[in-house]
Amino acid sequence: MPDKQQRENFSYLYSFPQKKQNMRALKMLLVYLSISLLAACGGETSGDTVNGDDPNGSDTTGMTDTNVPSMELPASHDCTISNEVLDGNQLWVREANTLIAITADSTTFDDNFGASHRVLEIYNTETCEQVAREVLPVNVSPDFPYFLAEITYNNESDLVGIRGARTIYIYDVGNQRLLPPLEPQYLSARASEDAQSGNILRLEVWENYLIGFAEDEGTFAFDLDNADAPAAILPIAEFKTTETEYVPLFAFSSSDGKVQLTLPAYNRNTEEYSINALYPTPQDINTTIAANARNNRFIVLRKTDANRSAVAIDMLNRELLNLPADVATQPTQQVLQWARGRNQ
């Protein structure tokens, strides 16, 4: 479950539509009015989804116990899973009374590799009855387990991510179905460095956005708003620093047509993933970049204001440059010249 800091960082990124006409959606709308798109994620294993309570304490004036029926959510469940489960590989979706687990049992045991953690089990936590079971295909090797997404934040979407070595699945809790597999997509072609290249190391689901990181290939993202046809979100620019290191610049759209620019980073030592939003809130920025200008250290965009003020980004250092007012109004080549020479 995301901690408070991760939820606050998340508020930089996404503004949610109201999808469910029920008490929860009405209450969450008060929270979502102040949310914008995704900022820094990292750290925890799967354990529970976030409920509909506002972590910062929203005003719920007008929503009293006298005029709105209260639905108490269970504090725990008594269900146990008999098969072998790795740490972090079970998730209780409390509001849906659903327990999701990835297990290994005798049907997937491999004589050469041993336990194979690729059995998806779904339980109703009101009765502890198993309501679904599906064996996921071997992904690269039988001893490569599937894992639930490290972070699942889904007050509205009820989508749970599952990562294999190279393949991603989404379980739709609300409709009790496993969606077709996805594979990471990138702005430019990737060349394998070794057998580990392409292994998915991190997966996070933030409502209708899925974001992950793969070894030697970098960050990938999907828009899950249409669960039947998830759309890959490609970065608007990508700076290749080494043969296996890429710095992508993403532009996540908000519901009002603005964009949040992000420079995601994954720390292999701490296994923490950071979205690195460049602004506190989404901005009016033209994100069109010529194809031949996408793989550069310095990227210049333009705001959509009357002056078409420049926005300069240092891809190598993953930072937004603070342009002097007289530089921000200059043509792009002059802005680039200033950016290249500022530390000389």
N, C-alpha and C positions, 0 to 999 in steps of 0.2 A: 504494500500500500504506500502511495506517495506520502512523504512527510509534509509538514506545514510549509517549509521553505520551498519544496518542489511545487506545491499547489500554488503558492504565491508567484513563483516564477512562471508557472503555466499561465497565470492570468495575463501575462504580457502578450500572449499569442492568439487566443481564440475567442470568438464571440459566438455562442451557440444559438441555433434556432430552437424554438419550442416544438418538440416532436410528440410528446405524450400528453394527452388531455386528462391529467389526473392531478391529485394533490401534490405529488412530488414535483411535477413539472412547473406547477404554479409557484411553489416555494423556490425552486431552483432559478426561476426567471429573475428573481430579485438578486441572485448571485451573478447570473450571466450578464446582466446589464453592465456590470463593471469588469467583465473579462474580455481580453482581446486576442490572444493566440498561443504559443508555446515557448518557454525560455530555457530552463536548465533542468535536466532530468538525470537521475542517476541513483545508484546505490542499493536499492532494496530488491529482495526476491519477492515472488508472488506470494500473497497470503490472504488478501481480502480486497474487495473493491471498495472504492470510496463511496460513502453514502451521501444522501442529499443534504446534509447539514452544512451550512456556511461556516468555513473555518474561521472567518473573520467576524462573524456575528452580524448578519444582515437584518435590516428592519423588516419585521413581518407584521406591521400594523394592518389590522383588518382581518387577519387570519387567526381567529380565536377559537378556543375549544367549543364555544357555544354555537358557532355557525359553520364550522368545517369538521367533519368526522375525523378523528385521529386514528391512524393505523400504526400500532406499535410494531416495530420490527424486532425480530428475535435477536437476543444478545449472543446466542451460541446455537450449536446443533450437536446432536449426539451420534452422528453417523461416523462409522469407521470404514476404512478401506483395507481390505484383507491382502491385496497384492502389494508387491514392492513398489514404493514411491520414493523418488529422490527428493531431497530438500528443495522446497520452493515449487514443487510440481503438483500442488493442489490449491485450488482457489474457490472460496465460498462467495458466490454472488448472492448476498444476503436478501436483497429485495426480490429476487426471483426464486428464492428457496432452492437454489441449485448449487451443487458441489461438483466441480470439474477437477479431474485428476488425470495425469499421465502415468501409467503403471507398466510393470513388466510381469508377465505370468508365463505359465507353461506353454501357452500357444505360440509365444514369440521367442522362446528360449532357443539359442543357436548353439549347436554342438561345438563349434569352433570359437565363438565369441562370448558365449554365456548369455546373461540377461539382456534383453532388448527392450528398452523403455519406449514403447510406441503404441501402447493401448490407451485410447481415449475413453474414459469412463465418466458418465454423467449420472448424478444422483439427485433425487428429490429429497431435500433435507427435512421436509415435514414428515415423510414416511421412511426415509433412508432406503427407499427402493431404487435400484439401478434402472434408469429409464432409457439409457442408450449406451452402446458400446461399439467402438469402431477401431479396427487395427489400422494404424497408419503405415504406409509403405516404408520399406527400408530406405533410408536417405544416406547414401554413400556407403555405409557399412552398418551391420546389425548392432554393433556396440556403440554407435553414435546415437545418443538419446535425443528425443524431442524434449523441449522445455516450454513451459508457459512463459508468456512475456514477463520481463522483469518488473514492469509497471503496467497496471491496468487501471485507468481512470475512466469510468464509463457510467456516470449518472444517467445519461440519456441513451447511449447507443447499445448497451448490452452486448458488446462485441469483445471477444477474448482472443488474443493472439497466441499462436503456437509456432515456435521456431524449430526447424530441423537444422541439419548441417548446412543445407543449401536452399531449403524450401520452407515456405511460410504457409500456415493454415489459419483461418479465422473461424471460430465457433460462434454462431449467432445464437445467443442464449434465448432471446425473446421468441425466436421461431424454431428453436431446437433443431438446428441443422449445421452441418459442417460445410463451409464454402469451399469451392475449388482452390487448389494450391496456387500460390503466387511465388514468383522469383524476383529478387532485387533487380532493379533497372537503374542505369546510370546515364549521365550525359554523354560520356565518351566510352569507347571500348576498353575493356580491362584485359590485361595479360597476366596469366597465372605465374606467380613467382615460385610456388612449390605446392605440395599436396594440401597444405592448409589454406591456401588462398581461396577466398570466397566463402569460408566458413562463417556463418552468422553468429556473432558474439553477443549481440544485444538486440532486444526487441521491446518496444514500448507502444502501448495503445492509449491515446489521449482522445477520448470520445471518438470522433470519426477520422482521426489521423493515426496512421501507423508509421512509426519511425524506427529505423534500425541501423546497425553497423556491421559490416562484413570485413573479415581479415584481408588486408592488402587491397581492398576495393572501396572501402569508405561508407559514407552515409547514404541511405536510400529512404524513400518515403512513399506512402500511398494515401490517397483520399478514399475513405471508406463510406462516404455519404451514400453512395449507391452500392450497397453490399453485394448486389448481384454482378456488378461490374466495377470492381475497385480500379481506380485510375492512378497510375504512377505519377508522382510529382517529381519532375526533374529540376535540378538547380538551374538558375539563370546564368551562372558562371561557375567555372571550376578551374582552380589553379593547381597544376601538377608540380609538386615540389620535389618528388623523387619518383623512381619507377613504381613504387607501391604506396605513395602518399598523395592524397588529393584533399584540397580544401574547397568544399562546395559552398556556394552562396545561394541560399534558398529564399524565395519570396512567397510567404504563405498569405493567401488572401483572406481578409475578414469579410463579414457579412455586409459591410457598408462600402465595399469596393476598394478599401485601402489595403496596404500590404505591410507585413512585418518581415524585415530582412533578418536572416539568421546565418551564423557561421558555425555549424555544429562541430563538436570535437569529442573524441573518445579517448580516455586515458587508460591504456592497457595495464598500467601498474595498479591502479586503484579500481579498475573496471567501472568507472563512473562515466556517464554520458552527459554532455552539456549541449543544449540547443544554442546558447549564445545569441540571444536576441539583441539587435543593435539599437532598438528604440524602446522606451517605456510603453508606447502604444503604437498601433499600426499607423502608417503615414501615406500621404498622397504622393507616390513616386512612380515615374515611368520606368518600368523594369526591362524595357527592350534593349538588348545588347547585340551588336553585330557578331556573327558567328566567329569571325577571325579575331575578336577582342575578348573572348570568354576565358582564354587560358593566359591570364596576365596577373602579375602581382597586384597591380593597382587597377581598380574598376571605378569608372565614373558613370553615375546615373544622374537623372535630372528630376527635381521635384516638379509638380504640375502647377506651381504657383505662377504668378504673372512674370516673375523674373527668371523662371526656369532655373532656379538655383541648383548648383552642382552638389552631388552627394559622392564623396570619395571614400573608397574602402581599401584598406591594406589587407589583402588576402593572406599573406604570409604570417602576419601578426594577429590576424583575425580581429581587426578593430576598425571602427568608424573614425575617419580622420576629422579633426576639428578645423574646418576651413576658415581662414580669415574672410570677412565679408567681401573684401575687394577681389579675392581669389574665386569665391563661389559664383560670381557673375561672369567669370572669364570663359572663353571657349574651352572645350575639352582638352585640347593639347596643352594649353597653358596650365590647366588644373593638374594634368599629369606631370608636367615639368616641375611644378611646385611640390607635388607629392614625392617625386624621385629625389629632389634636392633638399628636402627639409632637414635631413640628418647629416648633410655634408658640411 
